[in-house]
Protein backbone atom coordinates (compact mmCIF):
# COMPACT_ATOMS: atom_id res chain seq x y z
CA UNK A 1 0.00 0.00 0.00
CA UNK A 2 1.18 3.52 -0.81
CA UNK A 3 0.98 6.09 1.98
CA UNK A 4 1.13 9.87 1.74
CA UNK A 5 4.03 11.62 3.45
CA UNK A 6 3.13 13.73 6.48
CA UNK A 7 3.34 17.52 6.08
CA UNK A 8 6.90 18.67 6.73
CA UNK A 9 5.73 21.44 9.11
CA UNK A 10 3.69 19.06 11.29
CA UNK A 11 4.58 18.25 14.89
CA UNK A 12 3.77 14.72 15.95
CA UNK A 13 3.75 12.98 19.32
CA UNK A 14 4.34 9.55 20.83
CA UNK A 15 3.15 8.10 24.10
CA UNK A 16 5.84 8.09 26.80
CA UNK A 17 8.67 10.30 27.97
CA UNK A 18 11.39 7.76 28.76
CA UNK A 19 14.15 6.60 26.44
CA UNK A 20 13.11 3.90 24.04
CA UNK A 21 15.06 0.68 23.75
CA UNK A 22 16.49 -0.90 20.61
CA UNK A 23 14.65 -4.19 21.12
CA UNK A 24 11.27 -2.51 21.54
CA UNK A 25 11.73 -0.28 18.48
CA UNK A 26 12.84 -3.26 16.41
CA UNK A 27 9.91 -5.42 17.54
CA UNK A 28 7.34 -2.66 16.99
CA UNK A 29 8.80 -1.84 13.57
CA UNK A 30 8.67 -5.48 12.50
CA UNK A 31 5.04 -5.76 13.60
CA UNK A 32 4.15 -2.64 11.60
CA UNK A 33 5.95 -4.03 8.56
CA UNK A 34 3.81 -7.16 8.69
CA UNK A 35 0.56 -5.22 9.17
CA UNK A 36 0.90 -2.07 7.03
CA UNK A 37 4.06 -2.67 5.00
CA UNK A 38 6.16 0.04 6.69
CA UNK A 39 9.03 -0.76 9.07
CA UNK A 40 8.25 1.89 11.66
CA UNK A 41 6.49 2.93 14.84
CA UNK A 42 3.31 4.75 15.76
CA UNK A 43 3.00 8.48 16.31
CA UNK A 44 0.08 10.88 16.21
CA UNK A 45 -0.66 14.33 14.84
CA UNK A 46 -3.18 16.68 16.34
CA UNK A 47 -4.13 17.55 19.85
CA UNK A 48 -2.32 15.88 22.72
CA UNK A 49 -4.69 14.44 25.34
CA UNK A 50 -4.70 16.50 28.53
CA UNK A 51 -2.35 15.28 31.26
CA UNK A 52 -0.78 12.79 28.83
CA UNK A 53 2.87 11.86 29.19
CA UNK A 54 4.13 12.19 25.65
CA UNK A 55 7.15 13.32 23.70
CA UNK A 56 6.97 15.23 20.44
CA UNK A 57 9.09 15.94 17.39
CA UNK A 58 8.81 17.95 14.21
CA UNK A 59 8.37 15.98 11.02
CA UNK A 60 11.06 18.06 9.30
CA UNK A 61 13.58 17.13 12.02
CA UNK A 62 12.70 13.45 11.77
CA UNK A 63 12.96 13.47 7.97
CA UNK A 64 16.31 15.31 8.11
CA UNK A 65 17.64 12.53 10.35
CA UNK A 66 16.44 9.79 8.00
CA UNK A 67 13.10 8.92 9.63
CA UNK A 68 10.35 9.50 7.01
CA UNK A 69 6.86 10.08 8.41
CA UNK A 70 3.72 8.77 6.71
CA UNK A 71 0.01 9.38 7.20
CA UNK A 72 -1.36 5.96 8.12
CA UNK A 73 -4.92 6.49 9.36
CA UNK A 74 -6.49 3.72 11.39
CA UNK A 75 -10.24 3.20 11.70
CA UNK A 76 -11.19 5.92 14.20
CA UNK A 77 -7.75 7.56 14.30
CA UNK A 78 -7.13 9.68 11.20
CA UNK A 79 -4.27 11.40 13.07
CA UNK A 80 -2.23 8.17 13.14
CA UNK A 81 1.25 8.46 11.66
CA UNK A 82 4.02 5.92 11.13
CA UNK A 83 7.64 6.98 11.50
CA UNK A 84 9.77 4.72 9.34
CA UNK A 85 12.90 3.25 10.90
CA UNK A 86 15.82 1.55 9.17
CA UNK A 87 15.50 -2.22 8.79
CA UNK A 88 18.68 -2.58 10.82
CA UNK A 89 18.26 -0.50 13.98
CA UNK A 90 21.57 0.14 15.75
CA UNK A 91 22.49 1.64 19.12
CA UNK A 92 23.41 4.83 17.22
CA UNK A 93 19.97 4.90 15.59
CA UNK A 94 18.33 4.61 19.01
CA UNK A 95 20.47 7.42 20.43
CA UNK A 96 19.53 9.73 17.54
CA UNK A 97 15.89 8.65 17.92
CA UNK A 98 15.75 9.43 21.63
CA UNK A 99 17.46 12.79 21.10
CA UNK A 100 15.02 13.99 18.42
CA UNK A 101 12.09 13.00 20.66
CA UNK A 102 13.82 14.67 23.65
CA UNK A 103 13.81 11.43 25.64
CA UNK A 104 16.91 12.00 27.71
CA UNK A 105 16.50 9.93 30.89
VOMIFI-257426 format. One record per atom (N, C-alpha, C, O, CB): z, y, x; residue in three letters. Coordinates in steps of 0.2 Angstrom, whole numbers, padded with zeros to 4 digits, always signed. Atoms other than C-alpha are relative to their C-alpha. Glycine has a CB too. Example, Ala and Ser with C-alpha at 12.3 -4.5 7.8 and 13.67 -1.06 7.14 Angstrom:
// VOMIFI-257426
+0000-0006+0004ALA+0039-0022+0062ALA+0000+0006+0004ALA+0003+0005+0009ALA+0006+0000-0005ALA-0001-0006-0004SER+0036-0005+0068SER+0003+0005-0004SER+0004+0011-0001SER-0007+0002+0002SER
// end
This chain:
// VOMIFI-257426
+0000-0006+0004UNK+0000+0000+0000UNK+0000+0006+0004UNK+0003+0006+0010UNK+0006+0000-0005UNK+0000-0007-0004UNK-0004+0018+0006UNK+0005+0005-0003UNK+0005+0006-0009UNK-0007+0002+0000UNK-0005-0004+0002UNK+0010+0030+0005UNK-0002+0007+0003UNK-0004+0008+0008UNK+0007-0002+0002UNK+0001-0007-0002UNK+0009+0049+0006UNK+0005+0002+0004UNK+0011+0001+0004UNK+0000+0005-0007UNK-0005-0002-0005UNK+0017+0058+0020UNK+0004+0005-0003UNK+0002+0009-0007UNK-0003+0003+0006UNK-0004-0005+0002UNK+0032+0069+0016UNK-0001+0007+0002UNK-0004+0007+0008UNK+0008-0002+0001UNK+0002-0007-0003UNK+0030+0088+0017UNK+0004+0001+0006UNK+0010+0000+0007UNK+0002+0005-0006UNK-0003-0001-0006UNK+0034+0093+0034UNK+0006+0005+0000UNK+0010+0005+0005UNK-0006+0003+0005UNK-0006-0005+0000UNK+0046+0107+0029UNK+0005-0002-0004UNK+0010+0001-0006UNK-0003+0007-0003UNK-0005+0003+0005UNK+0056+0095+0018UNK+0006-0002+0005UNK+0006-0004+0011UNK-0002-0006-0003UNK-0006+0003-0003UNK+0074+0091+0023UNK+0002-0006-0004UNK+0003-0006-0010UNK+0006+0006+0000UNK-0002+0006+0003UNK+0080+0074+0019UNK+0007-0003+0002UNK+0009+0000+0007UNK-0005-0006+0001UNK-0007+0002-0002UNK+0097+0065+0019UNK+0000-0008-0001UNK-0004-0011-0004UNK+0005+0003-0005UNK-0002+0007+0000UNK+0104+0048+0022UNK+0008-0001-0002UNK+0012+0003+0001UNK-0002-0004+0006UNK-0008+0001+0001UNK+0121+0041+0016UNK+0003-0002+0006UNK+0000-0005+0011UNK+0000-0006-0005UNK-0004+0002-0006UNK+0134+0040+0029UNK+0000+0006+0005UNK-0005+0010+0005UNK-0002-0006+0003UNK-0001-0006-0005UNK+0140+0052+0043UNK+0001-0003+0007UNK+0001+0000+0012UNK+0005+0004-0002UNK-0002+0003-0006UNK+0144+0039+0057UNK-0006-0003+0003UNK-0012-0004+0000UNK+0005-0006-0001UNK+0006+0002-0004UNK+0132+0033+0071UNK-0002-0007-0003UNK+0002-0011-0005UNK+0002-0001+0007UNK+0003+0006+0002UNK+0120+0020+0066UNK-0001-0005+0005UNK-0002-0003+0011UNK-0006+0001-0004UNK+0000+0005-0005UNK+0119+0003+0075UNK-0007-0003+0000UNK-0011-0003-0005UNK+0005-0005-0001UNK+0007+0003-0001UNK+0103-0005+0082UNK-0001-0005-0004UNK-0006-0006-0007UNK-0001-0002+0008UNK+0001+0006+0004UNK+0106-0021+0073UNK-0001+0002-0007UNK-0006-0001-0011UNK+0006-0005+0001UNK+0000-0001+0007UNK+0108-0013+0056UNK-0007+0004-0001UNK-0010+0002-0006UNK+0005+0005-0002UNK+0007-0004+0000UNK+0092-0001+0059UNK-0005-0006+0000UNK-0010-0005-0004UNK-0001+0005+0005UNK+0005+0005+0000UNK+0082-0016+0064UNK+0000-0005-0006UNK-0006-0006-0009UNK+0001-0005+0006UNK-0001+0004+0006UNK+0088-0027+0050UNK-0003+0004-0007UNK-0007+0001-0010UNK+0007-0003-0002UNK+0002-0004+0005UNK+0085-0013+0037UNK-0008+0001+0000UNK-0011+0001-0005UNK+0004+0006-0001UNK+0007-0002-0001UNK+0068-0009+0044UNK-0004-0006-0002UNK-0010-0006-0005UNK-0002+0002+0007UNK+0003+0006+0002UNK+0063-0027+0043UNK-0001-0002-0007UNK-0006-0004-0010UNK+0003-0006+0004UNK+0000+0001+0007UNK+0068-0029+0025UNK-0005+0005-0003UNK-0009+0003-0008UNK+0007+0001-0003UNK+0005-0005+0003UNK+0058-0013+0021UNK-0007-0002+0001UNK-0011-0002-0003UNK+0001+0007+0003UNK+0007+0002-0002UNK+0043-0020+0030UNK-0002-0006-0005UNK-0008-0006-0007UNK+0000-0003+0007UNK+0002+0006+0005UNK+0043-0036+0019UNK+0000+0002-0007UNK-0004-0001-0011UNK+0006-0005+0000UNK+0000-0002+0007UNK+0046-0026+0003UNK-0006+0005-0001UNK-0009+0004-0006UNK+0007+0003-0002UNK+0005-0006+0001UNK+0035-0010+0005UNK-0005+0000+0005UNK-0010+0004+0004UNK+0004+0006-0001UNK+0005-0001-0005UNK+0025-0013+0020UNK+0001+0005+0006UNK-0003+0006+0010UNK-0007+0001-0003UNK-0001-0005-0005UNK+0033+0000+0031UNK+0007-0002+0003UNK+0012-0004+0000UNK+0002+0007-0003UNK-0005+0002-0004UNK+0045-0004+0045UNK+0005+0006+0001UNK+0004+0010+0005UNK-0002-0003+0007UNK-0004-0006+0000UNK+0058+0009+0041UNK+0007+0000-0004UNK+0008-0005-0007UNK-0004+0006-0002UNK-0006+0000+0004UNK+0074+0015+0032UNK+0000+0005-0005UNK-0004+0010-0005UNK+0006+0001+0005UNK-0001-0005+0005UNK+0079+0024+0017UNK+0003+0007+0001UNK+0007+0007+0005UNK+0004-0003-0006UNK-0003-0006+0000UNK+0082+0042+0015UNK-0002+0003-0007UNK-0006+0000-0011UNK-0003+0005+0006UNK+0001-0003+0007UNK+0081+0054+0000UNK-0001+0008+0001UNK+0001+0011+0006UNK+0006-0001-0004UNK+0001-0008+0000UNK+0074+0072-0003UNK+0004+0002-0006UNK+0007-0002-0010UNK-0008+0001-0001UNK-0004-0002+0006UNK+0082+0083-0016UNK+0007+0002+0001UNK+0010+0002+0007UNK-0001-0004-0006UNK-0007-0002+0000UNK+0099+0088-0021UNK+0005-0006+0003UNK+0004-0012+0001UNK+0002+0002-0007UNK-0005+0005-0002UNK+0114+0079-0012UNK+0005+0000-0005UNK+0008+0005-0007UNK+0002+0003+0007UNK-0006+0001+0004UNK+0127+0072-0023UNK+0006+0004+0002UNK+0008+0004+0008UNK+0001-0007-0002UNK-0006-0004-0002UNK+0143+0083-0023UNK+0005-0005+0003UNK+0005-0011+0001UNK+0003+0003-0007UNK-0005+0004-0003UNK+0156+0076-0012UNK-0002-0006+0004UNK+0001-0010+0006UNK+0006-0002-0004UNK+0003+0006-0003UNK+0144+0064-0004UNK+0001+0001+0008UNK+0000+0006+0010UNK-0007-0001-0002UNK+0000+0000-0007UNK+0146+0059+0014UNK-0007-0002+0003UNK-0009-0008+0003UNK+0006-0004+0003UNK+0007+0001-0002UNK+0128+0061+0021UNK-0001+0004+0006UNK+0002+0008+0008UNK-0005+0002-0006UNK+0003-0004-0006UNK+0118+0067+0036UNK-0007+0002-0002UNK-0010-0002-0006UNK+0001-0005+0007UNK+0007-0002+0002UNK+0102+0076+0035UNK-0004+0002+0006UNK-0001+0003+0011UNK+0000+0006-0005UNK+0005-0002-0005UNK+0087+0080+0045UNK-0006+0003-0003UNK-0008+0001-0008UNK-0002-0007+0005UNK+0006-0003+0002UNK+0071+0090+0044UNK-0006-0005+0002UNK-0006-0008+0007UNK-0001+0007+0003UNK+0006+0004-0001UNK+0055+0080+0042UNK-0004+0002+0006UNK-0006-0003+0010UNK-0005+0000-0006UNK+0003-0002-0006UNK+0047+0090+0055UNK+0003-0002+0007UNK-0001-0004+0012UNK-0001+0008+0000UNK-0003+0002-0006UNK+0060+0086+0068UNK-0001-0008+0001UNK-0002-0010+0006UNK+0008+0001-0001UNK+0001+0007+0000UNK+0059+0067+0063UNK-0007-0002+0003UNK-0008-0006+0007UNK+0001-0003-0006UNK+0007+0002-0002UNK+0040+0067+0065UNK-0001+0002+0007UNK-0005-0002+0011UNK-0005+0004-0005UNK+0000-0002-0007UNK+0041+0077+0082UNK+0003-0006+0004UNK+0000-0006+0010UNK+0003+0006+0001UNK-0003+0005-0004UNK+0052+0063+0088UNK-0003-0007-0001UNK-0001-0012+0002UNK+0007-0001-0001UNK+0003+0006+0001UNK+0040+0049+0082UNK+0002-0004-0006UNK+0001-0010-0006UNK+0001-0004+0006UNK-0002+0003+0006UNK+0048+0045+0066UNK-0003+0002-0007UNK-0001+0007-0010UNK+0008+0000-0001UNK+0004-0002+0006UNK+0035+0047+0052UNK+0004-0001-0007UNK+0008-0006-0007UNK-0007-0003-0001UNK-0004+0001+0007UNK+0042+0050+0034UNK-0005+0000-0005UNK-0010+0004-0006UNK+0005+0007-0001UNK+0004+0001+0005UNK+0034+0044+0019UNK+0003+0000-0007UNK+0009-0001-0008UNK-0004-0007+0000UNK-0003+0000+0007UNK+0036+0047+0000UNK-0001-0007-0003UNK-0006-0010-0004UNK-0004+0005-0004UNK+0000+0007+0003UNK+0041+0030-0007UNK+0004-0001-0006UNK+0009-0004-0006UNK+0002-0005+0006UNK-0004+0000+0006UNK+0047+0032-0025UNK+0002-0007-0002UNK-0003-0011-0002UNK-0004+0004-0005UNK-0002+0006+0003UNK+0057+0019-0032UNK+0001+0001-0008UNK+0003+0007-0009UNK+0006-0003+0003UNK-0001-0001+0007UNK+0058+0016-0051UNK+0003+0007-0002UNK-0001+0011-0004UNK+0005-0005-0003UNK-0003-0007+0003UNK+0071+0030-0056UNK+0002+0005+0006UNK+0005+0009+0004UNK+0006-0002-0004UNK-0002-0005-0005UNK+0072+0038-0039UNK-0007+0003+0003UNK-0009+0000+0009UNK+0004-0004+0005UNK+0006-0002-0003UNK+0056+0048-0036UNK+0001+0004+0007UNK-0003+0005+0011UNK-0003+0005-0005UNK-0001-0003-0007UNK+0065+0057-0021UNK+0001-0005+0006UNK+0002-0003+0011UNK+0007+0004-0001UNK-0001+0005-0006UNK+0066+0041-0011UNK-0006+0001+0005UNK-0011+0002+0004UNK-0001-0007-0003UNK+0005+0000-0006UNK+0058+0042+0006UNK+0002-0006+0005UNK+0007-0009+0005UNK+0001+0007+0004UNK-0001+0005-0005UNK+0056+0030+0020UNK-0002+0003+0007UNK-0008+0006+0008UNK-0005-0007-0001UNK+0002-0003-0007UNK+0057+0035+0038UNK-0002-0006+0004UNK+0002-0011+0005UNK+0007+0004+0003UNK+0002+0005-0004UNK+0047+0024+0049UNK+0003-0001+0007UNK+0003+0004+0010UNK-0008+0000+0000UNK-0003+0001-0006UNK+0055+0016+0064UNK-0005-0004+0004UNK-0009-0008+0002UNK+0007-0003+0000UNK+0004+0004-0004UNK+0046+0008+0079UNK+0002-0008-0001UNK+0007-0009-0003UNK+0001+0001+0008UNK-0001+0007+0002UNK+0044-0011+0077UNK+0005-0003+0005UNK+0009-0007+0004UNK-0007-0004+0001UNK-0005+0002-0005UNK+0054-0013+0093UNK+0005+0006+0001UNK+0004+0011+0005UNK-0003-0002+0007UNK-0005-0005+0000UNK+0070-0003+0091UNK+0004-0001+0006UNK+0007-0006+0007UNK+0004+0001-0006UNK-0004+0000-0006UNK+0079+0001+0108UNK+0006+0004-0001UNK+0007+0008-0005UNK-0004+0002+0006UNK-0007-0004+0000UNK+0096+0008+0112UNK-0002+0008+0001UNK+0001+0012-0002UNK+0004-0002+0006UNK+0002-0007+0000UNK+0086+0024+0117UNK-0002+0003-0007UNK-0001+0008-0009UNK-0006+0001+0005UNK+0002-0002+0007UNK+0078+0025+0100UNK+0006+0001-0005UNK+0006+0006-0008UNK-0004-0006-0003UNK-0006-0001+0004UNK+0095+0023+0092UNK+0004+0006+0002UNK+0006+0010-0003UNK+0005-0006+0000UNK-0003-0006-0002UNK+0102+0037+0102UNK-0004+0006-0002UNK-0001+0011-0005UNK+0000+0000+0008UNK+0004-0006+0002UNK+0088+0049+0098UNK+0001+0000-0008UNK+0001+0006-0011UNK-0008-0001+0001UNK-0001+0001+0008UNK+0090+0043+0079UNK+0006+0004-0002UNK+0006+0008-0006UNK-0001-0007-0002UNK-0006-0003+0001UNK+0108+0047+0079UNK+0001+0008+0001UNK+0004+0011-0002UNK+0006-0004+0003UNK+0000-0007-0001UNK+0105+0064+0087UNK-0003+0004-0005UNK-0001+0009-0007UNK-0003+0001+0007UNK+0004-0004+0005UNK+0092+0070+0075UNK+0004+0000-0007UNK+0003+0005-0010UNK-0007-0003-0001UNK-0004+0000+0007UNK+0103+0065+0060UNK+0007+0003+0001UNK+0011+0003-0003UNK+0001-0007-0002UNK-0006-0003-0002UNK+0118+0073+0069UNK+0006-0004-0001UNK+0011-0003-0004UNK+0001+0007-0004UNK-0005+0005+0001UNK+0128+0057+0069UNK+0003-0001+0007UNK+0000-0005+0011UNK-0003-0007-0003UNK-0003+0000-0007UNK+0139+0060+0085UNK+0006-0004+0001UNK+0008-0004+0007UNK+0001+0007+0001UNK-0006+0003-0002UNK+0154+0050+0083UNK+0000-0007+0002UNK+0005-0011+0003UNK+0005+0000-0007UNK
// end
